[in-house]
């Protein structure tokens, strides 16, 4: 991969992060309520951090499966219904915070 492609890819990732942070997260938050959102963020944070310790980087599919399953089970316990997009937003926000 050449230097121009690497820089372009980094810019694209930064743009996606900005869009998720400024548009998608507030939309999902308003849809499910502030208290429930905060609970889900905490659960997603725990699940992502646990998966990072339990699985290797090569086991990314297992990590994703574990985290999604955990969040769905906990959301169900709280009487919440989440779409895959909702979970993506939660997980991506946590993963971004963990990496930075």
N, C-alpha and C positions, 0 to 999 in steps of 0.2 A: 504494500500500500504506500503510495507516495505521500509526500508532505501536504500537498493541497487537499487530497482526499481526507486525510486525517483531520485537518483543520475544519473542513466542511462538515465532517461527521460530528466533531465536537460542537460546532455551532448548532447543528440540527438537534442534538441532544439538549443543549441549553434552551433552545426555543421550545421544545416539547415540555421541558421542565417548567418553564414560565407559563405555558398554556395550562398545564395541569394545576399548577399552584394558584393561578389567578382566575381561572374560569371553571374548571371541572370540580375542584374540591369545594368551592363555595356553593355550587349547584347541588351537589350531593348532600352537603351539610344541611342546606335549607330543606331538602327533601325528607330527611330522616330525623331532624331535630338536633339541637346542640348537645343535649345530655347524651343521647344515644350515640352521636358522632364521637364524642369524647371517649365513651366506653369502648367503642369500636377501634378508635385510634390506639388506645392502650393495649387492647387485645392484639391488634395487628403488630404493634411494636414488640410485644412479648413473643408472638409466634415467629416473626422474622428473625429476631435475635436468637431464639432457640434453634431454628432451622439452620442458621449460619454456623452454630456450634456443632450441631449434630451431623450435618451433611458436608461433603467436600464440594468445591466449586464445580467439579464435573457432574455432580448429582443435582444439577439445577432443577431438573424436572421433578425429582423427589421433594426438593425444597418447596417448590411451587405447589405441588399437590398437598403437602402437609399443611402449609400456611393457609391455602384456600379452604381445605377441609376444616381446619380449626376455626377459622373465622365464621364459616357457615354454621358450624355446630353452636358456637357461642351466640351468634346472631339469632338463631332459632330459639335458644334458651331465653333470650331477651324478648322474644316475640317480634323480631324484625325480619323483614324480607329483603334480601340483597340480590342484586343482579351481578353478573360477572364483571360488568364495568365498574360497579360500586366497589367491589373487592379489588379490582385493578388499581383504582384510585387510592384506596387505603394502603395497599401494599407498596405501590410505587412511591408514595409519599414517605413511608417508613424507610424503604430501601435507600432512597435519596438521602435522607437524614443520616442513616447509618454510614453510608459511604463517605459523606462529607463531614 
